[in-house]
Structure formats: C-alpha cells, structure tokens
Amino acid sequence: MRIIDALLWGEQELKTAQVENPRWDADLLLGHILHQRREQLYLERERLLKAEELDLYQDFIKRRSQREPLQYIVKHQEFMGLDFYVDERVLIPRADSEVLIERVLEYRKSWSTKIELQGLGPQEVGPRIVDLCTGSGALAISIAHYWPEAQVTGTDISSDALQVAQYNSQNLGVNIFWRQGDFLEPIRGETWDIIISNPPYIGRDEYPILSPEVKKEPAIALLAEEDGLAFYHKLALEARSLLNPQGCIFLEIGWQQGEKVSGFFREQGFQVDIYQDYGNRDRVLWVR
C-alpha cells in the first residue's frame, strides 16, 4: 500500500470511530512509525509501505479507533518543551498544567535565600519543593529542569506511576526524590517552601460524561470525593503544619472550582490568587 492510500484509509477508519481530528491522528501515527514529519509523508506519498510498517500502522489505527489516547500509542507527550514517556499507568500531561509551572518559575524571581560559601561568596539556596500526586512526574521534573537549585520531591500513591516518573527523571537528566504514599502521608512531619499538586479533581457525577479517551486514563488520578474537592479540602486543613513560615502552594484546579477551593484556604487564614489557563478559565491557585 502506498503512503497516501494508508493515510486516507486511516483517516476514514478514525472518522468512522468518531475520533476528533482523524486526519491529523492518522498522519501522526504513520509519521511516528516511519520517523518522519507530517510534511515528509506527503513528499513521499507514492512510496510503498513495507509489510511490517503497514501491519503496525493498522494496529495503531485499530487502537486509536477504540479511543485509546494517541499519547499512549506513541508513548510520549511534550510538556514544557520536554519529552515525557507516558503509558496507561499515568495521567497524560496537559498544556493547561504548564500554567502552574510558569507561575512557579515567576515566583522564582522573588526567591532570594542565599548562603555564604568560603571562597565562593553568596550562593543561591534552592527551595524545598514537593509535588503531590506526581503521576508521570511532569510537574516535578519540569521545575527541577528549569530551577536547578531547587530540591524537588515527588510523591504518588501508585508505585506504577512512580516507575514512570523515575524513568522520566533519569531520561531527562534531573535528580528527584521519589516517595510512595497516599497524598499527604509521605510528607507529614516535614515542612516545605513550596507545595505543588495537580490532584484528582473530577467528581463521580461528572465522570460518566468525560470523553472515551479520558476514561482510558487511570481513574485513581482523576476521581475525588466531595464532588472532586476532597484533596483540596484535606490540604487546606493541614497546610499550616506542612509549610515553612514563608511557604506557599500552587494547585491546579478544575475550571469551575476556583471559588470553592479558594474558600477552603481562606477559611484557614491564607491569601489566594487565581490564574487562568490558555482558554481564560480558572486553572491555578497560588496560596500563601
């Protein structure tokens, strides 16, 4: 089969399965197999595919037709300019989560803790940062990459997720301390300069209407009690015991949760700012 015929077939299969952007996905999947950019496929559209290339492409199209996320098929997702390995063990990093990293890096400009080292003068001391519910490690690793002085720890209840996160940190050349445990359990008894988290925040009533692709992602990384607010409520109640005196928290939230989650923290005496994502929806809280 020629490349162009395979692309047209793949597009039609995905269209029949009601996949959004079927042509784009068909092109990307074949490009991934052939290690070619999309435009190169069309420059070589008359080229005949090898039998093994066509077999793999047909398998990929079948999986995508069953609404398996594209990122799980190609095993990677870009986030903050970095290439992360992802599979069915972890939530797929979203572009909206980059807003949280951008806010942390903006906060870095005001970070001024230094120590005197003999013969070297004043040296910056990075903050102690913990990423709760780290999943693929995208948040923790991005911060460690762009703020090398920071001492970053990532936690997750899932040992499978931590295996993916550890692989990503090694592959991207950053040093992260990983801990397994349920939400706040791994960090109790310690204080932190910055806590970040993209916790589960989908309510059980909302879950049935999610896209088939999202339902292929780990439910443990999506679902939370109290209409999706349980993790925020718990953190608000314990935040003072987990933060250093000038410490702060950056949280990703559902776009309709800003006021409710802010209320949890304001009730405990914190100040809260809300930042919007690229679609101008509430997405990140800064708590201090």
C-alpha positions as CSV (number, residue, x, y, z in Angstrom):
1,M,0.0,0.0,0.0
2,R,1.2,3.5,-0.8
3,I,1.7,6.0,2.0
4,I,-1.1,8.2,0.6
5,D,-3.5,5.3,0.5
6,A,-2.6,4.3,4.0
7,L,-3.2,7.8,5.3
8,L,-6.6,8.0,3.5
9,W,-7.6,4.6,4.9
10,G,-6.5,5.5,8.4
11,E,-8.4,8.8,8.3
12,Q,-11.6,7.1,7.2
13,E,-11.3,4.4,10.0
14,L,-10.8,7.1,12.6
15,K,-13.6,9.2,11.2
16,T,-16.0,6.2,11.4
17,A,-15.0,5.7,15.0
18,Q,-15.8,9.4,15.7
19,V,-12.3,10.3,16.6
20,E,-11.7,14.0,16.7
21,N,-9.2,15.3,14.1
22,P,-9.0,11.9,12.3
23,R,-6.6,13.1,9.5
24,W,-4.2,14.6,12.0
25,D,-4.1,11.4,14.1
26,A,-3.7,9.2,11.0
27,D,-0.8,11.3,9.8
28,L,0.9,11.4,13.2
29,L,0.6,7.7,13.8
30,L,2.2,6.8,10.4
31,G,4.8,9.6,10.9
32,H,5.7,8.0,14.2
33,I,6.2,4.6,12.7
34,L,8.3,6.0,9.8
35,H,10.2,8.5,11.9
36,Q,9.1,11.3,9.6
37,R,7.5,14.7,10.0
38,R,4.0,15.1,8.6
39,E,5.1,17.1,5.6
40,Q,7.6,14.5,4.7
41,L,4.9,11.9,4.4
42,Y,3.2,13.8,1.7
43,L,6.5,14.4,-0.2
44,E,6.9,10.6,-0.2
45,R,3.2,9.8,-0.6
46,E,3.8,7.4,-3.5
47,R,6.3,5.2,-1.6
48,L,5.1,1.7,-0.8
49,L,5.0,0.7,2.8
50,K,6.8,-2.4,3.9
51,A,4.6,-5.2,5.3
52,E,5.8,-4.7,8.9
53,E,5.2,-0.9,8.6
54,L,1.7,-1.5,7.3
55,D,0.9,-4.1,10.0
56,L,2.0,-1.8,12.8
57,Y,0.0,1.1,11.3
58,Q,-3.1,-0.9,11.1
59,D,-2.7,-2.0,14.7
60,F,-2.2,1.7,15.8
61,I,-5.3,2.8,13.8
62,K,-7.3,-0.1,15.5
63,R,-6.2,1.0,18.9
64,R,-7.0,4.7,18.2
65,S,-10.4,3.7,16.8
66,Q,-11.1,2.1,20.1
67,R,-10.4,5.5,21.6
68,E,-7.1,4.7,23.2
69,P,-5.3,8.1,23.7
70,L,-2.8,8.9,21.0
71,Q,-0.1,9.6,23.6
72,Y,-0.4,6.0,25.0
73,I,0.1,4.6,21.5
74,V,3.2,6.7,20.6
75,K,4.4,6.6,24.3
76,H,5.3,10.2,24.6
77,Q,3.9,13.7,25.3
78,E,5.6,17.0,25.2
79,F,5.3,19.3,28.2
80,M,7.2,22.5,28.9
81,G,9.4,21.8,25.9
82,L,10.4,18.4,27.4
83,D,9.6,15.0,26.0
84,F,7.9,12.7,28.6
85,Y,7.3,9.0,28.3
86,V,3.6,8.1,29.1
87,D,1.6,5.0,29.2
88,E,-1.7,3.7,30.7
89,R,-0.1,3.9,34.2
90,V,-0.2,7.7,34.3
91,L,-2.3,10.7,33.5
92,I,-1.3,12.4,30.3
93,P,0.2,15.8,30.9
94,R,-1.9,18.7,29.6
95,A,-0.8,22.0,28.2
96,D,-3.1,23.8,30.8
97,S,-0.8,22.4,33.5
98,E,2.1,24.4,32.1
99,V,0.4,27.5,33.7
100,L,1.3,26.1,37.1
101,I,4.9,25.7,36.2
102,E,5.0,29.2,34.7
103,R,3.7,30.6,37.9
104,V,6.3,28.7,40.0
105,L,9.1,30.0,37.7
106,E,7.7,33.5,38.0
107,Y,7.7,33.1,41.8
108,R,11.4,32.1,41.5
109,K,12.3,35.7,40.6
110,S,11.4,36.7,44.2
111,W,13.3,33.8,45.8
112,S,16.4,35.2,47.4
113,T,17.7,32.7,50.1
114,K,21.5,32.6,49.9
115,I,24.3,31.3,52.0
116,E,28.0,32.2,52.2
117,L,30.4,29.6,51.0
118,Q,34.0,30.1,51.9
119,G,35.9,31.3,48.9
120,L,32.8,31.4,46.7
121,G,30.8,34.2,48.1
122,P,27.0,34.2,48.4
123,Q,25.3,31.2,46.6
124,E,21.6,30.7,46.0
125,V,19.9,28.0,48.1
126,G,17.1,26.4,46.3
127,P,13.7,25.8,47.9
128,R,12.4,22.5,49.1
129,I,9.6,21.7,46.8
130,V,7.2,18.7,46.9
131,D,4.9,17.6,44.1
132,L,1.9,15.7,45.4
133,C,0.2,13.2,43.1
134,T,3.1,13.4,40.7
135,G,2.0,10.8,38.1
136,S,4.3,10.9,35.2
137,G,6.5,13.4,37.1
138,A,5.8,16.2,34.6
139,L,5.4,19.0,37.1
140,A,8.3,17.9,39.4
141,I,10.7,17.2,36.6
142,S,9.9,20.5,34.7
143,I,10.6,22.5,37.9
144,A,13.8,20.6,38.6
145,H,14.9,21.2,34.9
146,Y,14.2,24.9,34.9
147,W,15.1,25.7,38.5
148,P,18.2,23.5,39.0
149,E,18.9,24.8,42.5
150,A,15.5,23.5,43.8
151,Q,15.4,20.4,45.9
152,V,12.4,18.6,44.4
153,T,10.5,15.6,45.8
154,G,7.6,13.8,44.0
155,T,5.0,11.6,45.7
156,D,2.3,9.3,44.4
157,I,0.1,6.6,45.8
158,S,0.8,4.4,42.8
159,S,4.0,2.5,42.6
160,D,3.3,2.0,38.8
161,A,3.2,5.8,38.3
162,L,6.4,6.3,40.3
163,Q,8.2,3.9,38.0
164,V,7.2,6.1,35.0
165,A,8.2,9.2,36.9
166,Q,11.6,7.8,37.8
167,Y,12.2,6.7,34.2
168,N,11.4,10.2,33.0
169,S,13.6,11.9,35.6
170,Q,16.5,9.7,34.5
171,N,15.8,10.1,30.9
172,L,15.7,13.9,31.2
173,G,18.7,14.1,33.5
174,V,17.3,15.6,36.6
175,N,17.5,14.5,40.2
176,I,14.2,14.0,42.0
177,F,13.5,12.3,45.3
178,W,10.5,9.9,44.9
179,R,8.2,8.7,47.7
180,Q,5.2,6.4,47.6
181,G,2.2,7.1,49.8
182,D,-1.4,8.4,49.9
183,F,-1.4,12.2,49.3
184,L,-0.1,13.9,52.5
185,E,1.1,10.7,54.2
186,P,4.6,10.8,52.7
187,I,5.3,14.4,53.8
188,R,3.8,14.7,57.3
189,G,6.3,15.8,60.0
190,E,8.2,17.9,57.5
191,T,7.9,21.5,56.3
192,W,8.3,22.7,52.7
193,D,9.0,26.0,50.9
194,I,6.7,25.2,48.0
195,I,4.0,22.5,47.7
196,I,2.6,21.9,44.2
197,S,-0.1,19.5,43.1
198,N,-2.4,18.5,40.3
199,P,-4.6,16.2,42.4
200,P,-7.6,14.2,41.2
201,Y,-10.5,16.7,40.9
202,I,-13.2,15.0,38.9
203,G,-16.5,14.3,40.8
204,R,-18.2,11.0,40.4
205,D,-21.2,12.7,38.8
206,E,-19.0,14.3,36.2
207,Y,-17.0,11.2,35.3
208,P,-19.7,9.5,33.1
209,I,-19.7,12.4,30.6
210,L,-16.0,12.5,30.1
211,S,-14.6,11.6,26.7
212,P,-13.8,7.9,26.0
213,E,-10.1,8.9,25.8
214,V,-10.1,10.4,29.3
215,K,-11.8,7.3,30.6
216,K,-8.8,5.2,29.4
217,E,-6.6,7.2,31.8
218,P,-6.2,5.9,35.4
219,A,-9.3,6.6,37.4
220,I,-7.3,7.0,40.6
221,A,-5.6,10.0,39.0
222,L,-9.0,11.6,38.1
223,L,-11.7,10.9,40.7
224,A,-12.1,12.5,44.0
225,E,-14.9,12.6,46.6
226,E,-16.8,15.7,47.7
227,D,-17.7,16.5,44.1
228,G,-14.0,16.4,43.2
229,L,-12.9,18.7,46.1
230,A,-11.7,16.2,48.7
231,F,-8.0,16.6,48.1
232,Y,-8.1,20.4,48.3
233,H,-10.2,20.3,51.4
234,K,-7.7,18.0,53.1
235,L,-4.7,20.0,52.1
236,A,-6.3,23.3,53.3
237,L,-6.9,21.8,56.8
238,E,-3.3,20.6,57.1
239,A,-1.4,23.2,55.1
240,R,0.0,25.2,58.0
241,S,1.7,22.2,59.5
242,L,3.3,21.4,56.1
243,L,4.7,24.9,55.1
244,N,7.6,26.9,56.3
245,P,6.7,30.4,57.6
246,Q,7.1,32.0,54.1
247,G,6.0,28.9,52.2
248,C,3.3,28.7,49.6
249,I,1.2,26.3,47.5
250,F,0.5,26.1,43.7
251,L,-2.5,24.0,42.8
252,E,-4.2,23.0,39.5
253,I,-8.0,23.0,39.8
254,G,-11.0,22.3,37.7
255,W,-12.2,25.4,35.8
256,Q,-15.3,25.7,37.9
257,Q,-13.7,25.0,41.3
258,G,-11.8,28.3,41.8
259,E,-14.1,29.9,44.4
260,K,-14.8,26.8,46.4
261,V,-11.2,25.7,46.7
262,S,-10.1,29.3,47.4
263,G,-12.8,29.3,50.2
264,F,-11.2,26.2,51.9
265,F,-7.9,28.0,52.2
266,R,-9.3,31.5,53.1
267,E,-11.2,29.9,56.0
268,Q,-7.8,28.8,57.3
269,G,-6.3,32.3,57.0
270,F,-4.5,32.0,53.7
271,Q,-4.4,34.5,50.9
272,V,-5.3,33.1,47.5
273,D,-4.8,34.3,43.9
274,I,-6.4,32.6,40.9
275,Y,-4.8,32.4,37.5
276,Q,-6.4,31.4,34.2
277,D,-5.3,28.8,31.6
278,Y,-4.8,29.5,27.9
279,G,-8.6,29.3,27.4
280,N,-9.1,32.0,30.0
281,R,-10.6,29.5,32.5
282,D,-9.7,29.4,36.2
283,R,-6.9,26.8,36.4
284,V,-4.2,27.5,39.1
285,L,-4.3,28.8,42.7
286,W,-1.4,30.5,44.5
287,V,-1.9,30.0,48.2
288,R,0.2,31.7,50.8
